[in-house]
């Protein structure tokens, strides 16, 4: 089964931030990728200059996303 149609993944849900450990847990409540619904995904984050960098806390997953603020 293809994970995300055309490389697009859209989800929504609640999250809880653990500032001390620089992580947050994303509680997926719905989305296009049905296999993610109901999961609790732990993500690490880093603030670097004008960027927010997010990546999986799972060492087996090798991805990261960066958002710039101008």
N, CA, C and O atoms as a printed pandas DataFrame, in Angstrom:
     atom_number atom_name residue_name chain_id  residue_number  x_coord  y_coord  z_coord
0              1         N          UNK        A               1    0.848   -1.181    0.000
1              2        CA          UNK        A               1    0.000    0.000    0.000
2              3         C          UNK        A               1    0.891    1.240    0.000
3              4         O          UNK        A               1    1.854    1.340    0.760
4              5         N          UNK        A               2    0.545    2.162   -0.859
5              6        CA          UNK        A               2    1.311    3.407   -0.932
6              7         C          UNK        A               2    1.027    4.245    0.306
7              8         O          UNK        A               2   -0.125    4.423    0.704
8              9         N          UNK        A               3    2.116    4.765    0.919
9             10        CA          UNK        A               3    1.973    5.497    2.176
10            11         C          UNK        A               3    1.234    6.808    1.988
11            12         O          UNK        A               3    0.234    7.064    2.659
12            13         N          UNK        A               4    1.716    7.629    1.087
13            14        CA          UNK        A               4    1.087    8.934    0.854
14            15         C          UNK        A               4    0.921    9.141   -0.646
15            16         O          UNK        A               4    1.880    9.010   -1.407
16            17         N          UNK        A               5   -0.271    9.456   -1.059
17            18        CA          UNK        A               5   -0.582    9.645   -2.468
18            19         C          UNK        A               5    0.204   10.822   -3.032
19            20         O          UNK        A               5    0.005   11.957   -2.598
20            21         N          UNK        A               6    1.081   10.576   -3.980
21            22        CA          UNK        A               6    1.827   11.654   -4.616
22            23         C          UNK        A               6    2.761   12.388   -3.664
23            24         O          UNK        A               6    3.131   13.531   -3.931
24            25         N          UNK        A               7    3.154   11.750   -2.546
25            26        CA          UNK        A               7    4.053   12.396   -1.601
26            27         C          UNK        A               7    3.370   13.362   -0.656
27            28         O          UNK        A               7    4.043   14.130    0.031
28            29         N          UNK        A               8    2.048   13.340   -0.607
29            30        CA          UNK        A               8    1.308   14.275    0.242
30            31         C          UNK        A               8    0.704   13.543    1.420
31            32         O          UNK        A               8    0.037   12.521    1.258
32            33         N          UNK        A               9    0.942   14.075    2.604
33            34        CA          UNK        A               9    0.396   13.492    3.826
34            35         C          UNK        A               9   -0.306   14.603    4.600
35            36         O          UNK        A               9    0.319   15.607    4.942
36            37         N          UNK        A              10   -1.575   14.436    4.874
37            38        CA          UNK        A              10   -2.309   15.439    5.648
38            39         C          UNK        A              10   -2.949   14.748    6.846
39            40         O          UNK        A              10   -3.649   13.746    6.703
40            41         N          UNK        A              11   -2.697   15.303    8.032
41            42        CA          UNK        A              11   -3.275   14.760    9.258
42            43         C          UNK        A              11   -3.688   15.913   10.157
43            44         O          UNK        A              11   -3.296   17.061    9.947
44            45         N          UNK        A              12   -4.480   15.586   11.151
45            46        CA          UNK        A              12   -4.817   16.576   12.171
46            47         C          UNK        A              12   -4.954   15.876   13.509
47            48         O          UNK        A              12   -5.220   14.676   13.577
48            49         N          UNK        A              13   -4.767   16.650   14.578
49            50        CA          UNK        A              13   -4.904   16.086   15.908
50            51         C          UNK        A              13   -4.333   17.000   16.974
51            52         O          UNK        A              13   -3.921   18.127   16.701
52            53         N          UNK        A              14   -4.319   16.490   18.188
53            54        CA          UNK        A              14   -3.801   17.227   19.346
54            55         C          UNK        A              14   -2.325   16.920   19.515
55            56         O          UNK        A              14   -1.807   15.949   18.962
56            57         N          UNK        A              15   -1.662   17.757   20.282
57            58        CA          UNK        A              15   -0.272   17.485   20.620
58            59         C          UNK        A              15    0.029   17.975   22.019
59            60         O          UNK        A              15   -0.621   18.886   22.530
60            61         N          UNK        A              16    1.032   17.353   22.634
61            62        CA          UNK        A              16    1.509   17.731   23.960
62            63         C          UNK        A              16    3.002   17.988   23.861
63            64         O          UNK        A              16    3.738   17.169   23.311
64            65         N          UNK        A              17    3.456   19.120   24.390
65            66        CA          UNK        A              17    4.856   19.511   24.293
66            67         C          UNK        A              17    5.593   19.187   25.585
67            68         O          UNK        A              17    5.106   19.469   26.680
68            69         N          UNK        A              18    6.765   18.594   25.444
69            70        CA          UNK        A              18    7.680   18.342   26.564
70            71         C          UNK        A              18    8.895   19.236   26.320
71            72         O          UNK        A              18    9.854   18.827   25.666
72            73         N          UNK        A              19    8.846   20.459   26.849
73            74        CA          UNK        A              19    9.892   21.437   26.581
74            75         C          UNK        A              19   11.251   20.986   27.102
75            76         O          UNK        A              19   12.268   21.233   26.454
76            77         N          UNK        A              20   11.288   20.335   28.248
77            78        CA          UNK        A              20   12.557   19.916   28.845
78            79         C          UNK        A              20   13.321   18.948   27.935
79            80         O          UNK        A              20   14.547   19.008   27.848
80            81         N          UNK        A              21   12.595   18.064   27.265
81            82        CA          UNK        A              21   13.225   17.077   26.382
82            83         C          UNK        A              21   13.199   17.493   24.914
83            84         O          UNK        A              21   13.687   16.770   24.046
84            85         N          UNK        A              22   12.630   18.657   24.648
85            86        CA          UNK        A              22   12.500   19.176   23.269
86            87         C          UNK        A              22   11.801   18.173   22.356
87            88         O          UNK        A              22   12.243   17.903   21.239
88            89         N          UNK        A              23   10.691   17.626   22.869
89            90        CA          UNK        A              23    9.879   16.704   22.081
90            91         C          UNK        A              23    8.417   17.111   22.198
91            92         O          UNK        A              23    8.031   17.875   23.084
92            93         N          UNK        A              24    7.617   16.580   21.282
93            94        CA          UNK        A              24    6.169   16.680   21.429
94            95         C          UNK        A              24    5.563   15.376   20.941
95            96         O          UNK        A              24    6.121   14.692   20.082
96            97         N          UNK        A              25    4.411   15.048   21.507
97            98        CA          UNK        A              25    3.669   13.864   21.083
98            99         C          UNK        A              25    2.453   14.334   20.319
99           100         O          UNK        A              25    1.626   15.089   20.828
100          101         N          UNK        A              26    2.361   13.870   19.084
101          102        CA          UNK        A              26    1.275   14.234   18.180
102          103         C          UNK        A              26    0.261   13.094   18.185
103          104         O          UNK        A              26    0.579   11.976   17.777
104          105         N          UNK        A              27   -0.954   13.372   18.644
105          106        CA          UNK        A              27   -2.035   12.391   18.701
106          107         C          UNK        A              27   -2.853   12.537   17.423
107          108         O          UNK        A              27   -3.665   13.454   17.308
108          109         N          UNK        A              28   -2.643   11.638   16.463
109          110        CA          UNK        A              28   -3.303   11.738   15.155
110          111         C          UNK        A              28   -4.764   11.325   15.297
111          112         O          UNK        A              28   -5.068   10.187   15.653
112          113         N          UNK        A              29   -5.661   12.265   15.016
113          114        CA          UNK        A              29   -7.095   12.011   15.144
114          115         C          UNK        A              29   -7.764   11.753   13.802
115          116         O          UNK        A              29   -8.847   11.171   13.756
116          117         N          UNK        A              30   -7.138   12.175   12.714
117          118        CA          UNK        A              30   -7.693   11.943   11.385
118          119         C          UNK        A              30   -6.689   12.342   10.330
119          120         O          UNK        A              30   -5.733   13.066   10.607
120          121         N          UNK        A              31   -6.911   11.860    9.104
121          122        CA          UNK        A              31   -6.018   12.249    8.031
122          123         C          UNK        A              31   -6.177   11.383    6.798
123          124         O          UNK        A              31   -6.945   10.421    6.782
124          125         N          UNK        A              32   -5.423   11.754    5.752
125          126        CA          UNK        A              32   -5.457   11.018    4.495
126          127         C          UNK        A              32   -4.790    9.652    4.610
127          128         O          UNK        A              32   -5.214    8.696    3.962
128          129         N          UNK        A              33   -3.758    9.559    5.425
129          130        CA          UNK        A              33   -3.058    8.287    5.624
130          131         C          UNK        A              33   -3.752    7.578    6.786
131          132         O          UNK        A              33   -3.448    7.818    7.955
132          133         N          UNK        A              34   -4.682    6.708    6.436
133          134        CA          UNK        A              34   -5.547    6.086    7.447
134          135         C          UNK        A              34   -4.756    5.265    8.461
135          136         O          UNK        A              34   -5.203    5.115    9.599
136          137         N          UNK        A              35   -3.599    4.731    8.087
137          138        CA          UNK        A              35   -2.825    3.898    9.015
138          139         C          UNK        A              35   -2.229    4.721   10.160
139          140         O          UNK        A              35   -1.779    4.147   11.152
140          141         N          UNK        A              36   -2.215    6.049   10.045
141          142        CA          UNK        A              36   -1.698    6.900   11.118
142          143         C          UNK        A              36   -2.763    7.280   12.145
143          144         O          UNK        A              36   -2.435    7.667   13.266
144          145         N          UNK        A              37   -4.026    7.170   11.769
145          146        CA          UNK        A              37   -5.119    7.586   12.655
146          147         C          UNK        A              37   -5.109    6.736   13.917
147          148         O          UNK        A              37   -5.076    5.507   13.857
148          149         N          UNK        A              38   -5.138    7.416   15.068
149          150        CA          UNK        A              38   -5.126    6.745   16.356
150          151         C          UNK        A              38   -3.734    6.560   16.943
151          152         O          UNK        A              38   -3.595    6.092   18.073
152          153         N          UNK        A              39   -2.702    6.924   16.187
153          154        CA          UNK        A              39   -1.333    6.748   16.682
154          155         C          UNK        A              39   -0.867    7.978   17.452
155          156         O          UNK        A              39   -1.346    9.090   17.232
156          157         N          UNK        A              40    0.065    7.752   18.345
157          158        CA          UNK        A              40    0.746    8.818   19.087
158          159         C          UNK        A              40    2.181    8.851   18.573
159          160         O          UNK        A              40    2.953    7.923   18.813
160          161         N          UNK        A              41    2.534    9.913   17.872
161          162        CA          UNK        A              41    3.836   10.033   17.229
162          163         C          UNK        A              41    4.708   11.000   18.019
163          164         O          UNK        A              41    4.353   12.166   18.191
164          165         N          UNK        A              42    5.841   10.517   18.495
165          166        CA          UNK        A              42    6.770   11.364   19.249
166          167         C          UNK        A              42    7.743   11.995   18.262
167          168         O          UNK        A              42    8.366   11.304   17.455
168          169         N          UNK        A              43    7.862   13.310   18.338
169          170        CA          UNK        A              43    8.731   14.084   17.454
170          171         C          UNK        A              43    9.663   14.935   18.288
171          172         O          UNK        A              43    9.282   15.434   19.347
172          173         N          UNK        A              44   10.883   15.102   17.811
173          174        CA          UNK        A              44   11.800   16.035   18.464
174          175         C          UNK        A              44   11.777   17.336   17.677
175          176         O          UNK        A              44   11.476   17.356   16.484
176          177         N          UNK        A              45   12.102   18.421   18.370
177          178        CA          UNK        A              45   12.122   19.709   17.682
178          179         C          UNK        A              45   13.312   20.525   18.124
179          180         O          UNK        A              45   13.846   20.352   19.219
180          181         N          UNK        A              46   13.713   21.421   17.237
181          182        CA          UNK        A              46   14.837   22.312   17.494
182          183         C          UNK        A              46   14.510   23.667   16.887
183          184         O          UNK        A              46   14.030   23.754   15.757
184          185         N          UNK        A              47   14.772   24.715   17.641
185          186        CA          UNK        A              47   14.635   26.077   17.132
186          187         C          UNK        A              47   16.037   26.569   16.810
187          188         O          UNK        A              47   16.894   26.655   17.689
188          189         N          UNK        A              48   16.263   26.892   15.533
189          190        CA          UNK        A              48   17.582   27.339   15.091
190          191         C          UNK        A              48   17.397   28.611   14.253
191          192         O          UNK        A              48   16.967   28.557   13.101
192          193         N          UNK        A              49   17.734   29.759   14.862
193          194        CA          UNK        A              49   17.525   31.022   14.151
194          195         C          UNK        A              49   16.051   31.222   13.858
195          196         O          UNK        A              49   15.228   31.244   14.772
196          197         N          UNK        A              50   15.717   31.367   12.585
197          198        CA          UNK        A              50   14.326   31.539   12.158
198          199         C          UNK        A              50   13.672   30.226   11.752
199          200         O          UNK        A              50   12.608   30.229   11.133
200          201         N          UNK        A              51   14.299   29.102   12.097
201          202        CA          UNK        A              51   13.777   27.805   11.676
202          203         C          UNK        A              51   13.257   26.980   12.849
203          204         O          UNK        A              51   13.800   27.006   13.953
204          205         N          UNK        A              52   12.177   26.242   12.560
205          206        CA          UNK        A              52   11.691   25.175   13.434
206          207         C          UNK        A              52   12.007   23.886   12.699
207          208         O          UNK        A              52   11.530   23.672   11.584
208          209         N          UNK        A              53   12.802   23.030   13.309
209          210        CA          UNK        A              53   13.188   21.759   12.701
210          211         C          UNK        A              53   12.534   20.639   13.495
211          212         O          UNK        A              53   12.684   20.560   14.715
212          213         N          UNK        A              54   11.806   19.772   12.794
213          214        CA          UNK        A              54   11.091   18.654   13.413
214          215         C          UNK        A              54   11.572   17.367   12.772
215          216         O          UNK        A              54   11.742   17.291   11.555
216          217         N          UNK        A              55   11.792   16.343   13.613
217          218        CA          UNK        A              55   12.136   15.026   13.091
218          219         C          UNK        A              55   11.563   13.973   14.023
219          220         O          UNK        A              55   11.156   14.274   15.145
220          221         N          UNK        A              56   11.535   12.745   13.550
221          222        CA          UNK        A              56   11.025   11.652   14.367
222          223         C          UNK        A              56   11.973   11.381   15.519
223          224         O          UNK        A              56   13.188   11.515   15.373
224          225         N          UNK        A              57   11.426   11.001   16.659
225          226        CA          UNK        A              57   12.238   10.590   17.797
226          227         C          UNK        A              57   12.646    9.118   17.660
227          228         O          UNK        A              57   13.444    8.618   18.453
228          229         N          UNK        A              58   12.108    8.438   16.670
229          230        CA          UNK        A              58   12.434    7.045   16.397
230          231         C          UNK        A              58   13.724    6.996   15.584
231          232         O          UNK        A              58   13.751    7.509   14.465
232          233         N          UNK        A              59   14.794    6.396   16.108
233          234        CA          UNK        A              59   16.076    6.382   15.395
234          235         C          UNK        A              59   16.042    5.607   14.075
235          236         O          UNK        A              59   16.956    5.746   13.262
236          237         N          UNK        A              60   15.012    4.799   13.849
237          238        CA          UNK        A              60   14.892    4.047   12.591
238          239         C          UNK        A              60   14.274    4.883   11.468
239          240         O          UNK        A              60   14.301    4.472   10.308
240          241         N          UNK        A              61   13.725    6.036   11.796
241          242        CA          UNK        A              61   13.128    6.922   10.789
242          243         C          UNK        A              61   14.120    8.039   10.490
243          244         O          UNK        A              61   14.617    8.698   11.403
244          245         N          UNK        A              62   14.401    8.246    9.220
245          246        CA          UNK        A              62   15.430    9.206    8.810
246          247         C          UNK        A              62   14.825   10.308    7.947
247          248         O          UNK        A              62   14.992   10.306    6.727
248          249         N          UNK        A              63   14.143   11.222    8.560
249          250        CA          UNK        A              63   13.563   12.363    7.858
250          251         C          UNK        A              63   13.585   13.562    8.785
251          252         O          UNK        A              63   13.725   13.423   10.000
252          253         N          UNK        A              64   13.448   14.728    8.205
253          254        CA          UNK        A              64   13.300   15.954    8.981
254          255         C          UNK        A              64   12.594   16.980    8.108
255          256         O          UNK        A              64   12.661   16.939    6.880
256          257         N          UNK        A              65   11.921   17.895    8.780
257          258        CA          UNK        A              65   11.202   18.980    8.117
258          259         C          UNK        A              65   11.608   20.287    8.782
259          260         O          UNK        A              65   11.727   20.363   10.005
260          261         N          UNK        A              66   11.817   21.304    7.975
261          262        CA          UNK        A              66   12.188   22.617    8.518
262          263         C          UNK        A              66   11.224   23.660    7.989
263          264         O          UNK        A              66   10.914   23.693    6.799
264          265         N          UNK        A              67   10.753   24.513    8.894
265          266        CA          UNK        A              67    9.913   25.653    8.526
266          267         C          UNK        A              67   10.706   26.920    8.820
267          268         O          UNK        A              67   11.346   27.038    9.864
268          269         N          UNK        A              68   10.655   27.847    7.902
269          270        CA          UNK        A              68   11.313   29.150    8.080
270          271         C          UNK        A              68   10.287   30.201    8.445
271          272         O          UNK        A              68    9.164   30.186    7.942
272          273         N          UNK        A              69   10.673   31.112    9.321
273          274        CA          UNK        A              69    9.842   32.265    9.675
274          275         C          UNK        A              69   10.568   33.516    9.211
275          276         O          UNK        A              69   11.716   33.759    9.585
276          277         N          UNK        A              70    9.893   34.298    8.398
277          278        CA          UNK        A              70   10.512   35.524    7.879
278          279         C          UNK        A              70    9.877   36.747    8.484
279          280         O          UNK        A              70   10.270   37.869    8.165
